[in-house]
């Protein structure tokens, strides 16, 4: 009931603003409102990689997943503050400041990830410009609607991620007598985390605008992929490294170390301390820097998007008419045509590779999974390094596990990107002359082998060739290729689609349930198989058993798949949970 009243009050306020505007401004304002709604939908669709279906449910679950770690971290401090009741006030101050730094750092990294996910939709592409360019809409109005939608999504994201953790942490910390200023601490926590989060978001919006103007579309897209890769890596690694770094950073901050004062999260954590009642001059100075940075980042975003709007729209149309296939795509497709005899497999594989390498949207999906692979490998290396057992000059199990980690994440990333269509209207050749299920599967396996298996094996050979005996180098690469084929077969167990050509509906089950199954599969594939591979390199019996087990597993997966395919054909349309089912009594309807 309260939400309905707030919406009605907000709508009434907007209507009053519209009434006081002159006629021309009233038209622009009405267009801004309508276009902003569509821009918000486009941003959400881009963030969850689905343009063909309602992304609201999947977006809510994704948001809940991102908001869970800080809330869980806050709830985990319930016994700590109870145990600190008799501790000196200096100790309580250092611990609470470390916690506040953690919340600020996480909020900033989460906003960086949001900016990376929506990077592609922040500016119109050629298709959008072809529609909007024919309408009586000013370029600045359209650009303002995009910018307003981006700011609205960023603010809502910041509220959802930071406010629940702020409430939980403040209520728990208030159990200590020195932290009973609940209104000040709660206000400070919310403002500090949201200002830090939005400052990063505004800064990256500005960087996106400058990249679009100065670097062009292609380099700007690669910059977005790099940003997403870095954001994913840092967001995962923050739980491994930040707790050990926070203590040192807090001491340096309280002592006024200039190096600590130059660290952006310190500025916004100081806002929390300042509002909560800390009167130190160092904290006040850093909090003023945080407020100034937030204001400047917000103000710079507007002219970067509005001033070049008309020129960027013209360039988007011109680039659409000049688009051509990249040289790398042509080389790979030519090689496939020369090596693959079956025409339908060649066509599907060439279409899939061209779609993957030319689509910024799908490259961002791969960047996410590649970032997870890097984060997992870095964490594993550091854990082994602590025990002093990580040696790269011998084919140990931990060294052999690293290529398997990258293979696993790249295969899963390719499978996720395969499910996302490039353009649903462009799949008519496959509908008109449908390939068989085995041809679609073989083409998908071929693409995964080219994009995941072969590059990782080549890099592994190049790294280990100067360090290991030549026989071990190539035997290890062979085992990696066989393991890669196994994980590809497992990933495509129920595959019945043409890559990039079938409708996709994002499933919340992958966020609610399947993440645990993926974690278990990763552990068994990368770390259990690496132990077996290390034994196989030193034993003929272990090598024979490894090869036989992998071959048998691949055969079993194939048999299961062919049994599952009985009576099926290629699936081009998604199955909606609440859609009306047809009886398919007439072939004319299919």
C-alpha positions as CSV (number, residue, x, y, z in Angstrom):
1,X,0.0,0.0,0.0
2,X,2.8,2.4,0.9
3,X,4.6,1.6,-2.4
4,X,1.4,2.4,-4.4
5,X,1.1,5.7,-2.6
6,X,4.7,6.6,-3.3
7,X,4.3,5.8,-7.0
8,X,1.2,7.9,-7.2
9,X,2.9,10.8,-5.4
10,X,5.9,10.5,-7.7
11,X,3.7,10.4,-10.8
12,X,1.8,13.5,-9.6
13,X,5.0,15.4,-9.0
14,X,6.2,14.6,-12.5
15,X,3.0,15.7,-14.0
16,X,3.2,19.1,-12.1
17,X,6.8,19.6,-13.4
18,X,5.6,18.9,-16.9
19,X,2.8,21.4,-16.6
20,X,5.1,24.3,-15.8
21,X,7.3,23.7,-18.8
22,X,6.9,25.7,-22.1
23,X,5.3,23.7,-25.0
24,X,8.7,22.7,-26.5
25,X,10.1,21.7,-23.2
26,X,6.9,19.8,-22.4
27,X,7.3,17.7,-25.6
28,X,10.9,17.0,-24.9
29,X,10.1,16.0,-21.3
30,X,7.3,13.7,-22.4
31,X,9.6,12.1,-24.9
32,X,12.3,11.8,-22.3
33,X,10.0,9.9,-20.0
34,X,8.9,7.4,-22.7
35,X,12.4,6.8,-24.0
36,X,13.8,6.4,-20.5
37,X,11.4,3.4,-19.8
38,X,12.7,1.7,-22.9
39,X,16.3,2.5,-22.1
40,X,15.9,1.0,-18.6
41,X,14.6,-2.2,-20.2
42,X,17.5,-2.3,-22.7
43,X,20.0,-1.8,-19.8
44,X,18.4,-4.7,-17.9
45,X,18.3,-6.9,-20.9
46,X,22.0,-6.2,-21.6
47,X,23.0,-6.9,-18.0
48,X,21.3,-10.3,-18.0
49,X,22.2,-11.0,-21.7
50,X,18.6,-11.5,-22.9
51,X,16.8,-9.2,-25.4
52,X,14.0,-11.6,-26.4
53,X,12.3,-12.1,-23.0
54,X,11.4,-10.5,-19.8
55,X,14.6,-10.1,-17.8
56,X,13.0,-8.8,-14.6
57,X,12.9,-12.1,-12.6
58,X,16.5,-13.1,-13.6
59,X,17.7,-9.6,-12.8
60,X,16.1,-9.7,-9.3
61,X,17.9,-13.0,-8.6
62,X,21.2,-11.7,-9.9
63,X,20.8,-8.6,-7.7
64,X,20.0,-10.8,-4.7
65,X,23.1,-12.9,-5.4
66,X,25.4,-9.8,-5.5
67,X,23.7,-8.3,-2.4
68,X,24.1,-11.5,-0.4
69,X,27.9,-11.4,0.5
70,X,27.9,-8.0,2.3
71,X,24.7,-8.9,4.2
72,X,26.2,-12.3,5.1
73,X,29.5,-10.5,6.2
74,X,27.5,-8.1,8.4
75,X,25.5,-10.9,10.0
76,X,28.7,-12.8,10.7
77,X,29.9,-10.0,13.1
78,X,27.2,-10.6,15.7
79,X,29.5,-12.5,18.1
80,X,32.5,-10.2,17.5
81,X,31.0,-7.0,18.8
82,X,29.5,-8.8,21.7
83,X,33.0,-10.1,22.6
84,X,34.4,-6.5,22.3
85,X,32.3,-4.9,25.0
86,X,35.3,-4.7,27.4
87,X,38.0,-4.0,24.7
88,X,39.7,-0.6,24.6
89,X,38.0,2.0,22.5
90,X,41.0,2.2,20.1
91,X,40.6,-1.5,19.3
92,X,36.9,-1.2,18.6
93,X,37.6,1.9,16.4
94,X,40.2,0.0,14.3
95,X,37.9,-3.1,13.8
96,X,34.8,-1.1,12.9
97,X,36.8,1.1,10.5
98,X,38.1,-2.1,8.8
99,X,34.6,-3.4,8.4
100,X,33.4,-0.1,6.9
101,X,36.3,-0.2,4.4
102,X,35.2,-3.7,3.4
103,X,31.6,-2.5,2.7
104,X,32.8,0.5,0.7
105,X,35.3,-1.6,-1.4
106,X,32.6,-4.2,-2.1
107,X,30.1,-1.5,-3.1
108,X,32.6,0.1,-5.4
109,X,33.5,-3.2,-7.1
110,X,29.8,-4.2,-7.5
111,X,29.1,-0.9,-9.2
112,X,32.1,-1.4,-11.5
113,X,30.6,-4.8,-12.5
114,X,27.2,-3.2,-13.2
115,X,28.9,-0.6,-15.4
116,X,30.7,-3.4,-17.3
117,X,27.5,-5.4,-17.7
118,X,25.6,-2.5,-19.1
119,X,28.6,-1.1,-21.1
120,X,27.1,-2.1,-24.5
121,X,23.7,-0.4,-24.0
122,X,24.9,3.0,-22.7
123,X,25.1,4.3,-26.3
124,X,22.7,3.6,-29.2
125,X,23.8,1.3,-31.9
126,X,23.0,1.6,-35.6
127,X,19.6,-0.3,-35.3
128,X,18.4,2.1,-32.6
129,X,19.5,5.1,-34.6
130,X,17.6,3.9,-37.7
131,X,14.4,3.9,-35.7
132,X,14.9,7.1,-33.6
133,X,16.5,9.0,-36.4
134,X,13.2,9.0,-38.4
135,X,11.2,10.3,-35.4
136,X,10.9,14.0,-34.3
137,X,13.2,13.4,-31.3
138,X,16.2,15.5,-30.6
139,X,19.5,13.8,-30.2
140,X,20.1,15.4,-26.9
141,X,16.7,14.2,-25.6
142,X,17.5,10.6,-26.6
143,X,20.9,10.8,-25.1
144,X,19.5,12.3,-21.9
145,X,17.0,9.4,-21.7
146,X,19.8,6.9,-21.9
147,X,21.8,8.7,-19.3
148,X,18.8,9.1,-17.0
149,X,18.0,5.4,-17.3
150,X,21.7,4.5,-16.6
151,X,21.7,6.7,-13.5
152,X,18.3,5.3,-12.3
153,X,19.5,1.7,-12.7
154,X,22.8,2.5,-10.9
155,X,21.0,4.2,-8.0
156,X,18.5,1.3,-7.6
157,X,21.4,-1.2,-7.8
158,X,23.3,0.7,-5.1
159,X,20.3,0.8,-2.8
160,X,19.6,-2.9,-3.2
161,X,23.2,-3.9,-2.6
162,X,24.1,-1.5,0.3
163,X,21.0,-0.7,2.3
164,X,20.2,-4.3,3.6
165,X,23.8,-4.8,4.8
166,X,23.8,-1.3,6.3
167,X,20.8,-2.1,8.5
168,X,22.1,-5.5,9.6
169,X,25.6,-4.2,10.4
170,X,24.4,-1.1,12.3
171,X,22.0,-3.1,14.4
172,X,24.8,-5.7,15.3
173,X,27.5,-3.1,15.9
174,X,25.1,-1.2,18.2
175,X,25.5,-4.0,20.7
176,X,28.7,-2.3,21.7
177,X,28.3,0.7,24.1
178,X,30.6,2.9,22.0
179,X,28.5,2.4,18.9
180,X,25.0,3.2,20.2
181,X,24.5,6.2,17.9
182,X,22.3,4.2,15.6
183,X,20.8,7.1,13.5
184,X,24.3,8.5,12.8
185,X,25.9,5.2,12.1
186,X,23.1,4.0,9.8
187,X,23.0,7.2,7.9
188,X,26.8,7.2,7.6
189,X,26.9,3.6,6.4
190,X,24.2,4.2,3.8
191,X,25.7,7.5,2.5
192,X,29.3,6.2,2.5
193,X,28.6,3.0,0.6
194,X,26.2,4.6,-1.9
195,X,28.4,7.6,-2.5
196,X,31.4,5.3,-3.1
197,X,29.3,3.0,-5.3
198,X,27.9,5.8,-7.4
199,X,31.2,7.7,-7.7
200,X,32.7,4.6,-9.3
201,X,29.6,4.2,-11.5
202,X,29.6,7.9,-12.6
203,X,33.3,7.7,-13.3
204,X,32.9,4.6,-15.5
205,X,30.0,6.3,-17.3
206,X,32.2,9.2,-18.1
207,X,35.0,6.8,-19.2
208,X,32.5,5.1,-21.5
209,X,31.4,8.4,-23.0
210,X,35.0,9.5,-23.6
211,X,35.9,6.1,-25.0
212,X,33.0,6.3,-27.5
213,X,34.2,9.7,-28.6
214,X,38.0,9.3,-28.6
215,X,38.5,5.5,-29.2
216,X,35.6,4.6,-31.4
217,X,33.2,1.8,-31.2
218,X,35.5,-1.2,-31.6
219,X,38.1,-0.1,-29.0
220,X,35.4,1.0,-26.7
221,X,33.9,-2.5,-26.8
222,X,37.2,-4.1,-26.0
223,X,37.6,-1.6,-23.1
224,X,34.3,-2.8,-21.8
225,X,35.4,-6.4,-22.0
226,X,38.6,-5.6,-20.1
227,X,36.6,-3.7,-17.5
228,X,34.3,-6.6,-16.9
229,X,37.2,-9.0,-16.7
230,X,38.9,-6.9,-14.1
231,X,35.7,-6.3,-12.1
232,X,34.9,-10.0,-11.9
233,X,38.5,-10.9,-10.8
234,X,38.6,-8.2,-8.1
235,X,35.1,-8.9,-6.9
236,X,36.0,-12.6,-6.3
237,X,39.5,-11.9,-4.9
238,X,38.2,-9.3,-2.4
239,X,37.2,-12.1,0.0
240,X,40.7,-13.7,-0.2
241,X,42.9,-10.6,0.1
242,X,41.0,-7.8,1.6
243,X,40.8,-9.1,5.2
244,X,44.6,-9.4,5.4
245,X,45.1,-5.9,3.9
246,X,42.4,-4.0,5.9
247,X,44.3,-4.1,9.2
248,X,47.4,-2.5,7.7
249,X,45.3,0.0,5.8
250,X,43.3,1.1,8.9
251,X,46.5,1.7,10.9
252,X,48.0,3.8,8.0
253,X,44.7,5.7,7.7
254,X,44.5,6.6,11.4
255,X,48.1,7.7,11.3
256,X,47.5,10.0,8.4
257,X,49.8,8.1,5.9
258,X,49.5,10.0,2.6
259,X,49.6,6.7,0.7
260,X,46.5,5.5,2.5
261,X,44.8,8.9,2.0
262,X,45.2,8.4,-1.7
263,X,43.2,5.2,-1.7
264,X,39.6,6.0,-2.9
265,X,37.7,3.7,-0.5
266,X,39.4,5.5,2.4
267,X,37.6,8.7,1.4
268,X,34.2,7.2,1.6
269,X,34.8,5.1,4.7
270,X,35.9,8.4,6.3
271,X,32.4,9.8,5.5
272,X,30.9,7.0,7.5
273,X,33.2,7.7,10.5
274,X,32.6,11.5,10.2
275,X,28.8,11.2,10.2
276,X,29.0,8.5,13.0
277,X,30.8,10.9,15.3
278,X,34.6,10.6,14.8
279,X,36.1,14.0,15.1
280,X,39.7,13.2,14.0
281,X,41.1,15.8,11.5
282,X,42.4,13.0,9.3
283,X,38.9,11.5,8.9
284,X,37.3,14.9,8.3
285,X,39.9,15.8,5.6
286,X,39.4,12.4,3.8
287,X,35.6,12.7,4.0
288,X,35.7,16.1,2.3
289,X,37.8,14.6,-0.5
290,X,35.1,11.8,-0.9
291,X,32.3,14.3,-1.1
292,X,34.2,16.4,-3.7
293,X,35.0,13.4,-5.8
294,X,31.4,12.2,-5.8
295,X,30.2,15.7,-6.9
296,X,32.7,16.0,-9.6
297,X,32.1,12.5,-11.0
298,X,28.3,13.2,-11.1
299,X,28.7,16.6,-12.8
300,X,31.2,15.4,-15.5
301,X,28.9,12.6,-16.7
302,X,26.2,14.9,-18.1
303,X,28.2,16.9,-20.7
304,X,30.1,13.9,-21.8
305,X,26.8,12.2,-22.9
306,X,24.9,15.2,-24.1
307,X,27.4,17.3,-26.1
308,X,28.5,14.7,-28.7
309,X,25.0,13.0,-28.9
310,X,24.2,14.2,-32.5
311,X,27.6,13.3,-33.8
312,X,27.6,9.8,-32.2
313,X,24.2,9.1,-33.7
314,X,25.4,9.9,-37.2
315,X,28.5,7.8,-36.6
316,X,26.4,4.8,-35.5
317,X,24.5,4.9,-38.7
318,X,27.6,5.3,-40.9
319,X,29.4,2.4,-39.1
320,X,26.3,0.1,-39.6
321,X,26.6,0.6,-43.3
322,X,30.3,-0.1,-43.3
323,X,30.4,-3.2,-41.1
324,X,32.5,-6.0,-42.4
325,X,33.9,-9.3,-41.2
326,X,37.2,-9.1,-39.3
327,X,40.3,-10.8,-40.8
328,X,40.6,-13.2,-37.9
329,X,37.0,-14.4,-38.5
330,X,37.7,-14.9,-42.2
331,X,40.9,-16.9,-41.5
332,X,39.2,-19.3,-39.0
333,X,36.1,-19.8,-41.2
334,X,38.3,-20.5,-44.3
335,X,40.3,-23.1,-42.3
336,X,37.0,-24.8,-41.2
337,X,35.8,-24.9,-44.8
338,X,39.0,-26.5,-45.9
339,X,39.2,-29.1,-43.1
340,X,35.5,-30.1,-42.5
341,X,33.9,-32.2,-45.2
342,X,30.2,-32.1,-44.1
343,X,28.6,-28.9,-45.4
344,X,26.1,-28.4,-42.5
345,X,28.8,-28.7,-39.9
346,X,30.9,-26.2,-41.8
347,X,28.0,-23.8,-42.0
348,X,27.1,-24.0,-38.3
349,X,30.7,-23.8,-37.1
350,X,31.5,-20.8,-39.4
351,X,28.3,-19.0,-38.3
352,X,29.1,-19.6,-34.6
353,X,32.7,-18.4,-34.8
354,X,31.7,-15.3,-36.8
355,X,28.9,-14.5,-34.4
356,X,31.1,-15.0,-31.3
357,X,34.1,-12.9,-32.5
358,X,31.9,-10.1,-34.0
359,X,29.5,-9.7,-31.1
360,X,30.5,-7.5,-28.1
361,X,27.6,-8.9,-26.2
362,X,28.9,-12.5,-26.3
363,X,32.5,-11.4,-25.7
364,X,31.4,-9.8,-22.5
365,X,29.9,-13.2,-21.4
366,X,33.2,-14.9,-22.1
367,X,35.1,-12.1,-20.3
368,X,33.0,-12.8,-17.2
369,X,33.8,-16.5,-17.2
370,X,37.5,-15.8,-18.0
371,X,37.6,-13.5,-15.0
372,X,36.2,-16.2,-12.8
373,X,38.9,-18.6,-14.1
374,X,41.7,-16.0,-13.4
375,X,40.3,-15.4,-9.9
376,X,40.1,-19.1,-9.1
377,X,43.6,-19.7,-10.3
378,X,45.1,-16.8,-8.4
379,X,43.4,-17.9,-5.2
380,X,44.6,-21.5,-5.7
381,X,48.2,-20.3,-6.4
382,X,48.3,-18.2,-3.2
383,X,46.8,-20.9,-1.1
384,X,49.5,-23.3,-2.3
385,X,52.2,-20.7,-2.0
386,X,51.4,-20.2,1.7
387,X,52.2,-23.9,2.2
388,X,55.4,-23.6,0.1
389,X,54.4,-26.4,-2.2
390,X,53.8,-24.6,-5.5
391,X,56.6,-25.4,-7.9
392,X,56.1,-24.7,-11.6
393,X,59.3,-26.4,-12.7
394,X,57.8,-29.9,-12.1
395,X,54.5,-31.4,-13.4
396,X,52.8,-31.3,-10.1
397,X,49.1,-31.7,-9.7
398,X,48.6,-28.0,-8.8
399,X,50.3,-26.8,-12.0
400,X,48.3,-29.3,-14.1
401,X,45.1,-28.0,-12.5
402,X,45.5,-24.5,-13.8
403,X,44.8,-25.3,-17.5
404,X,41.9,-27.4,-16.5
405,X,40.4,-24.5,-14.6
406,X,40.6,-22.3,-17.6
407,X,39.2,-25.0,-19.9
408,X,36.2,-25.5,-17.6
409,X,35.3,-21.9,-17.4
410,X,35.8,-21.2,-21.1
411,X,33.6,-24.2,-22.0
412,X,30.9,-23.1,-19.7
413,X,31.2,-19.5,-20.9
414,X,30.9,-20.7,-24.5
415,X,27.9,-22.8,-23.7
416,X,26.2,-19.8,-22.0
417,X,27.0,-17.5,-25.0
418,X,25.8,-20.2,-27.4
419,X,22.3,-19.9,-25.8
420,X,22.1,-16.1,-26.5
421,X,21.0,-15.4,-30.1
422,X,22.8,-12.7,-32.1
423,X,19.6,-11.8,-34.0
424,X,16.5,-14.0,-33.9
425,X,15.4,-12.7,-37.3
426,X,18.6,-14.0,-38.9
427,X,18.1,-17.7,-38.1
428,X,15.7,-18.3,-41.0
429,X,18.3,-20.3,-43.1
430,X,18.6,-22.9,-40.3
431,X,14.8,-23.0,-40.0
432,X,14.4,-23.3,-43.8
433,X,16.9,-26.2,-44.1
434,X,17.2,-27.6,-40.7
435,X,20.4,-29.5,-40.0
436,X,20.4,-32.7,-38.0
437,X,20.9,-32.8,-34.2
438,X,24.3,-34.6,-34.6
439,X,25.5,-32.0,-37.1
440,X,24.5,-29.2,-34.7
441,X,26.3,-31.0,-31.8
442,X,29.5,-31.7,-33.8
443,X,29.7,-28.1,-34.9
444,X,29.3,-26.9,-31.3
445,X,32.0,-29.3,-30.2
446,X,34.3,-28.1,-32.9
447,X,33.8,-24.5,-32.0
448,X,34.5,-25.2,-28.3
449,X,37.6,-27.1,-29.2
450,X,38.9,-24.2,-31.4
451,X,38.0,-21.5,-28.8
452,X,38.8,-23.3,-25.5
453,X,40.8,-26.5,-25.9
454,X,43.4,-25.6,-28.4
455,X,44.4,-22.1,-27.1
456,X,44.8,-23.4,-23.5
457,X,46.8,-26.4,-24.7
458,X,49.1,-24.2,-26.8
459,X,49.7,-21.7,-24.0
460,X,50.4,-24.7,-21.6
461,X,53.0,-26.1,-24.0
462,X,54.6,-22.7,-24.5
463,X,54.9,-22.1,-20.7
464,X,56.1,-25.6,-19.7
465,X,58.4,-26.4,-22.7
466,X,61.5,-24.6,-21.2
467,X,60.8,-26.2,-17.7
468,X,59.7,-29.8,-18.2
469,X,61.1,-32.7,-20.2
470,X,59.7,-32.7,-23.7
471,X,57.9,-36.0,-23.2
472,X,56.1,-34.7,-20.1
473,X,55.1,-31.4,-21.9
474,X,53.3,-33.1,-24.8
475,X,51.9,-35.9,-22.7
476,X,50.4,-33.4,-20.3
477,X,49.0,-31.4,-23.3
478,X,47.4,-34.6,-24.7
479,X,45.8,-35.3,-21.4
480,X,44.5,-31.7,-21.2
481,X,43.0,-32.1,-24.7
482,X,41.3,-35.4,-23.8
483,X,40.0,-33.8,-20.5
484,X,38.7,-30.8,-22.5
485,X,36.8,-33.1,-24.9
486,X,35.3,-34.8,-21.8
487,X,34.0,-31.5,-20.3
488,X,32.7,-30.4,-23.7
489,X,30.7,-33.6,-24.0
490,X,29.4,-33.1,-20.5
491,X,28.5,-29.5,-21.1
492,X,26.6,-30.4,-24.3
493,X,24.8,-33.4,-22.8
494,X,21.3,-32.2,-23.6
495,X,22.2,-29.8,-26.4
496,X,19.7,-29.5,-29.2
497,X,20.2,-26.0,-30.6
498,X,22.2,-24.2,-33.2
499,X,24.6,-21.8,-31.5
500,X,23.6,-18.2,-31.4
501,X,20.4,-18.9,-33.5
502,X,17.8,-19.9,-30.9
503,X,15.6,-18.0,-28.6
504,X,16.9,-17.7,-25.0
505,X,15.0,-17.2,-21.8
506,X,17.3,-16.6,-18.8
507,X,16.7,-19.1,-16.0
508,X,16.8,-18.3,-12.4
509,X,17.5,-21.9,-11.6
510,X,21.1,-21.3,-12.6
511,X,21.5,-18.7,-9.9
512,X,19.4,-20.6,-7.2
513,X,20.6,-24.2,-7.6
514,X,23.1,-24.8,-10.4
515,X,26.0,-22.7,-8.9
516,X,26.6,-25.4,-6.3
517,X,26.6,-28.1,-9.0
518,X,29.1,-26.0,-11.0
519,X,31.4,-25.6,-8.0
520,X,31.4,-29.3,-7.3
521,X,32.0,-30.1,-11.0
522,X,34.8,-27.6,-11.1
523,X,36.5,-29.1,-8.1
524,X,36.3,-32.7,-9.3
525,X,37.3,-31.8,-12.9
526,X,40.2,-29.5,-12.2
527,X,41.7,-30.7,-8.9
528,X,40.7,-34.4,-8.9
529,X,41.7,-35.0,-12.5
530,X,44.9,-33.0,-12.0
531,X,46.0,-35.5,-9.3
532,X,45.3,-38.3,-11.7
533,X,47.2,-36.6,-14.5
534,X,50.2,-36.1,-12.3
535,X,50.1,-39.9,-11.5
536,X,49.7,-40.7,-15.2
537,X,52.8,-38.8,-16.2
538,X,54.8,-41.1,-13.9
539,X,53.1,-44.4,-14.3
540,X,52.1,-46.4,-17.4
541,X,49.2,-48.1,-15.6
542,X,47.9,-44.7,-14.4
543,X,48.2,-43.3,-17.9
544,X,46.3,-46.3,-19.4
545,X,43.5,-46.1,-16.8
546,X,43.2,-42.4,-17.3
547,X,42.8,-42.7,-21.1
548,X,40.4,-45.6,-20.7
549,X,38.3,-43.8,-18.1
550,X,38.0,-40.6,-20.2
551,X,37.1,-42.6,-23.4
552,X,34.5,-44.6,-21.5
553,X,33.0,-41.5,-20.0
554,X,32.7,-39.9,-23.4
555,X,31.1,-42.9,-24.9
556,X,28.6,-43.1,-22.1
557,X,27.7,-39.4,-22.5
558,X,27.2,-39.9,-26.2
559,X,24.9,-42.9,-25.6
560,X,22.8,-40.9,-23.0
561,X,22.6,-38.1,-25.5
562,X,21.4,-40.2,-28.4
563,X,18.8,-41.8,-26.2
564,X,17.6,-38.3,-25.1
565,X,17.3,-37.2,-28.7
566,X,14.7,-39.8,-29.7
567,X,11.8,-38.1,-31.3
568,X,13.4,-34.6,-31.0
569,X,14.4,-32.0,-33.5
570,X,16.3,-28.8,-33.3
571,X,14.9,-26.3,-30.8
572,X,14.7,-22.8,-32.1
573,X,11.9,-21.4,-29.8
574,X,12.3,-21.1,-26.0
575,X,9.8,-22.9,-23.7
576,X,8.1,-20.4,-21.5
577,X,7.0,-21.6,-18.0
578,X,3.5,-20.1,-18.3
579,X,3.0,-20.2,-22.0
580,X,0.0,-21.7,-23.8
581,X,1.0,-25.1,-25.2
582,X,0.0,-26.2,-28.7
583,X,-1.1,-29.7,-29.5
584,X,0.9,-29.7,-32.8
585,X,-1.9,-31.6,-34.5
586,X,-1.2,-29.9,-37.9
587,X,2.1,-29.8,-39.6
588,X,1.1,-26.5,-41.2
589,X,1.5,-24.8,-37.8
590,X,5.2,-25.8,-37.4
